Amino acid sequence: MNSTRTLTYTLNNNIKIPRIGFGTWALNGKVAIEAVKWALQEGYRLIDTASFYGNEAEIGRAIKESSIPREDLFITTKVWDTEQGYDETFKAFERSVINLQMDYIDLYLIHWPRAKRLKTWKAMEELYEQGSAKSIGVSNFTPDHLKELLANSTITPVINQVEFTPFLYQKELLDFCTKHKIKIEAYSPLTKAKKLNNQILQEISNKYNKTPAQILIRWGLEHNLIEIPRSKNKTHISENINVFDFSINKEDMKKLDNFNENFRNVKDIVFSSG
């Protein structure tokens, strides 16, 4: 990766992925283009989008205008619920690559574990074998969903992208994924700013002379997660990637781990059904 600000992990298929990426949910139009350009300028090389976000065209435009070589980037997009199914997934993938103005996708994910997920995965395995998708994975899968997938597939997903913060410390899921060499990629790692005023978090951030957001991102990195914070604020975009010059000690990591209260920003039948 041609980035001086990020380090990489190696996925279970030997593909390298930046440890920090830029999320683009709810960024649209000129805001999306501008934010992605800022992110690329700051050293982000992983850009995360989805068919459902409706901004793949803007993401593609921003990348084109950045003049950064395609091979230096890691682009993720996702197949949405209404696009799932064997034949439907190929069509959805084609729409995404056209919108992004790209010949391939670095990581293609199932956005949610819906009824057609196994048929969708079969199509994704073929996209991977063709080289159209360099890596394939899932999003919002529970351990039970992953067990089902592993029992009915030939390719293990490289990633499970889920909401994951100290306030939603899914240790069972992390342990399961670690055992099966599936990387956890954390979306909404900053709790959509809803928990940044936590008193203990504030105290820890003051101790390290970092922002609460930087502490939350660093916490994820200490747990070997991939972090994909999102912002349309240029200062915050810069701050969120400036987390490689410190580490959090074991005592403070334990305090952060103990924040868990199963707090979710993104609620769905997958999680509310028990």
N, C-alpha and C positions, 0 to 999 in steps of 0.2 A: 504494500500500500504506500502510495506517495504522500504520506502525511507525517509531519513532524510532531504532531500533537497527540496522536493516538497509537496505542499498542494493539496487538491482535491476539485472538484465540485461534486455535486450529480446531475445526469442526470434525465430526466423526468420519467425514469423507475426505479429510485432509485439505479442505478449502480453508483459507484464512479469512477471518471476519474481524473488523475493528471492534474494540471493546466498548466504544461509545458510538452511537448513531444519532441521527436527527429525525425525530418523529414529525409527521405532517398532518395528523388528524385535525380537521376543522380549519385548515389553512387553505384558502381558495383565492383564485384570481391573482391580482398583482401582489397581494400580501404573501401568498405562497411562493411566487417567483422571487420576490425580494428576500424572504426569509431563507430560502434554500441557497440563494447566492451568498448571503451573509455566512451561513453555516459552512459552505464550501470554502469561503475565504478564511474562516477560522480554523480550518483543518479537518472538519468532519468529512469522512469518506463513505460512511454508511448512511444512506437515505432510505427511510421507511415510509411507504405509502400503501394504498389499497384501492381496489376497484370501487369500494363503497365510499371512499373519501371524495370521489369525484374531482380529484386534482392531479391525476396522472399526467395529463397534457401539460399542465403548468410545471410539474416537476421535470418533465422531459425538456421543456423549453429552458428552464433555469440551468439545467445541466449542460445543454447545448451552448448556451450563451456564456457559460463559465470557462469554456475551452479546456477543461480538465479532461485528460484522456480517459476514455471509457474504461480501459483496463485498470485504472487507478481507483475506480469507484465500486461500491458494493450496493446494488439496488435491490430492495425488497418490495414486493407487492403481494396481494392476497386475492383469493377467489371468494366472492361473497356468497351468502346463503342461497340466494335465488339463482346463482350461476352453477351450483353444485350438481354433480352427476358426471358420468363418464364422458359423453359427447359434449355436454355443456361446458365442462372444464377446458377442453381444447379451444372452444370458441371464446371463452372468457380470457384465456391466456393470450390468444391472438389479439383481442381488443386491447389488452393491457400493453403488449409490446408495441402496437401501433401508436397508442396514446403517448407512450414514453419515448417513442422514436428510437427504439433499441432493437437489436437483433437477438438478444437473450436477456434473461433475468438472473441475477445472482442467487436470489432466494425467493421461492414461491411458497406461500403458506395457505392452508385452509383457515379461513378467518374464524369460523365457529364450528364446533362439532355437531353438525346437523344430520338428519336421517340418511342422506346420500354420501356421508363422509368416506365410506370404504370404496365406493365407486369413483369418487373424486380422487382419492389417493391412488387408485389404479392408474388413472389418467396422468396424474402427476409423476408417478414412477416412470411412465413412458416419456414424458417431457424431459425427465432427468436423463434417461438412457439416450435420448436424442441429443442431449447437450443444450437444449433450448432453455432449460432451467438448470443452473449449475449446482443448486442445492434445493432440497424441498423440506418443508417442515409444517408445523401446525401452530395454531393459536387458540388459547382458551381451553385447552384440553386438560381434563383432570387425570389422575392416575388410572382410573377405570377406563377412560377413553383411550389412553395410551396403551394399556394392556390389550385392549381389543384390537387396536391398530397393529401392534407388534405381532399379535397372533394371526393376523390376516394380511400380512404384507411381506415383501422381500427386501424392502429398503427401510431402514430405521430413520425416522425424521432427525434432522440435524438440530432442530430448534423447536422449543415450545414457547411461544411468545404469550406472556400472561401479565396481568397487573401484579406487581411485586414491590413492596416497600417494607420498611420496618413496621409499619402499621398494618401490613398484610403480609406477614412473614410466613409463607407457605413452606415450612420446613419439610413436611412429608413429600410434597411435590418436588421440591429441590433434591431431596435424597433419592427419590425414585429416578428422576431425570439424570442425576449424576451417575447412578448405578448403571444406567443404560446408555451413557455417553450422549445424552441429549442436552444441549445447552439451554438454559433458561434465559430468555430475553425479556427484560422488564419494560413494559409500557406504563405510562403515568407514574414514573418513579418519584415525581415531586408531589404526589397526591393532589395534583391540580391546585397547588398552593393552599389547600385546606388545612394542612397540619404544620405549616412552616413556622407558626407562632408557638409551637409546643415549647414549654419552658426548659425542659431538659435538653431538647434539640438546640435551643438558643444558647444554652450554656456550653454545650459541646462545640458549637460553631464558633463561639467567642474564644474558646480555648485554643482552637486550631487556626484562628484568624481567617476563617472561611465563612461563606454564606450557608444558611441552613440547607439550601438546595444543593450546594457542593458536598455537604456532609452526607445527604441522602444518596447522591450519586456514588460517592466514594464507598459508602456502606455496601451498595450493590456490587461494586468492583471487588471489594474485600471478600464477598461471597462468590466471586468468579461469575457474576452475571454479566450479560451484555445490557447496557443501559441505553434507552432511546428517549431522552427528554425532548420536550417540544416547547418552543417559544416563538413568538413573533417579535420579541424585543431584542434588539441587537446586543445590548449589554448582557442580557441573560444568556443569549446564545453563546457569547464568548465565555462567560463565567462557567457555564455548564460543562465545557470541555476542559477547563483549566483545573483538573483534579488529579494530575499525575505527579504533583510535586509534594505530596504528603500521603501518609497512611494513618489509619485510626488504630489506636492501641486496643489490646484485648479487653481491657476494662470498659472502655467506651463502646466497643462493639457489643459487649454483653448488655449494656444499658439500652442501646438501640434495638437489639434483638427483642428485648423485653417490652418494646412499644406495642407489640402485636395486639390488635383488637379486632382483627378480621374486617378492617375498614376497606370498603370497595367504592371506587368511583363508578365503575362499570358493572352494573348488575344485569343479570340475564337469567333466563330459566335454567341454564346449566348450573348456576350457583344457588338460585333461590329454591330449587326443587329438593334440596337436601342431598 
